[in-house]
Amino acid sequence: MKPKAPGINTICTHVGEIKDQQFKGAISPLYMSSSYAYENVDVKRYPRYFNTPNQEGLSKKVARLEHCDAALIFGSGMAAISTALLSFLSKGDHVVIQQSIYGGAFNFMVEELPKYGIEFDFTEGFSEDDFRKKIKESTKVIYIETPSNPLMKITDMEMIARIAKEFKLVSMIDNTFATPVNQRPADFGIDIMIHSATKYFGGHSDLCAGAVAGSQEHIDRIWNTAKNLGGSLSDYTVWLLERSMKTLALRVKAHSRNARKIAKWLEKNSNIKKVYYPGLRSNPEFKLAKKQMKRYTGMLSFELGNDIDPNIFLESLEMIKPSMSLAGVESTIIAPSKTSHALLGEAERKKQGIGENLLRLSVGIEEVDDIKTDILQALIKGKIK
Ligand SMILES: *Cc1c(COP(=O)(O)O)cnc(C)c1O
């Protein structure tokens, strides 16, 4: 009989752990050495080669979670994104990018790619036609993010993989908002999965890291560029991230369950104009989300009604913290127009549907009723008299 593959919580807890041969401790020892022997060894190890024992161990966990051969751990999500793109793009090449992506990734494309002579186009929308229209002779990469920031738009991964195959493009996805707990893009044929591990992978708002997963061939190619760009992560943080990831599936399931309940509840509140959450039946992308996701996400956005002052609402929250970043166990909230998407400028924000009244809530693992209570009291205080 074939042995049964381990379940997701077992992968999170055990895959890639380093056995403590010396003292028989229960968890992976931390190897802080930045200097390893180079003679009579199978592997020449060095932190910037992404192959210290702790880096290697954690990479195995990420690869297994993403249903891939291999992975690399980076110093930040942006180090992962920039390195992945620069590994497959050279002067004169072109990349098709989905409209509405994480603000930092948008800035990288717009500010850095031109310096390398790399061309890019953002799509006008999310349909097959929108993507096909932008593909040129020189296109090498297609880049998506789903669910996307901040409106939780869903891109059809199977469709993207099909287009990529037809035009021989490398497909990349920022899988930060879903995590492999909620969706596995490799199962739909996407080539490269990218994460800001600062978010759900870390999950406690206390570290900054990134990850990339893919086939061995793709990861070897990314490694070649990665060792030159130097965006590796310190072993101490790698070790901390391994600890966090043991509870990844537990946390993401709790975040997603809470977010769906909060989204349904907000939708019924007359002080809320609109709720953006792919797990709502009323959402036009519900069917697509259901098809390609196991669960939805812990992230949602909503628009306050015109009679609620967004600043007073935010100031009045007592438990939910108005703070940058997302995906910690605690609920946090931001106004994208003032933070992640501030640099876009008003015209571009308007085009993407990011108004002053739009708030993005990272739903924590607190009791749902406590989150609701906090929102309710802040809505009352925020009412314009
Ligand atoms: C935060 C974030 C990033 C960037 O990650 P850093 O760890 O801040 O560099 C990229 N994509 C998404 C979706 C994010 O939320």
The ligand as an SDF file (V2000), in Angstrom:
LIG
                    3D

 15 15  0  0  0  0  0  0  0  0999 V2000
    3.2930   43.0540    1.9440 C   0  0  0  0  0  0  0  0  0  0  0  0
    3.0830   42.5100    0.6060 C   0  0  0  0  0  0  0  0  0  0  0  0
    4.1470   42.4060   -0.3020 C   0  0  0  0  0  0  0  0  0  0  0  0
    5.5340   42.9210    0.0170 C   0  0  0  0  0  0  0  0  0  0  0  0
    6.1140   42.1960    1.0460 O   0  0  0  0  0  0  0  0  0  0  0  0
    7.2370   42.7800    2.0460 P   0  0  0  0  0  0  0  0  0  0  0  0
    7.4830   41.6340    2.9500 O   0  0  0  0  0  0  0  0  0  0  0  0
    6.6510   43.9860    2.7120 O   0  0  0  0  0  0  0  0  0  0  0  0
    8.4060   43.1510    1.2140 O   0  0  0  0  0  0  0  0  0  0  0  0
    3.8920   41.8550   -1.5400 C   0  0  0  0  0  0  0  0  0  0  0  0
    2.6600   41.4220   -1.8880 N   0  0  0  0  0  0  0  0  0  0  0  0
    1.6200   41.5040   -1.0490 C   0  0  0  0  0  0  0  0  0  0  0  0
    0.2740   41.0170   -1.4880 C   0  0  0  0  0  0  0  0  0  0  0  0
    1.7850   42.0430    0.2210 C   0  0  0  0  0  0  0  0  0  0  0  0
    0.7420   42.1420    1.0420 O   0  0  0  0  0  0  0  0  0  0  0  0
  1  2  1  0
  2  3  1  0
  2 14  2  0
  3  4  1  0
  3 10  2  0
  4  5  1  0
  5  6  1  0
  6  7  2  0
  6  8  1  0
  6  9  1  0
 10 11  1  0
 11 12  2  0
 12 13  1  0
 12 14  1  0
 14 15  1  0
M  END
$$$$
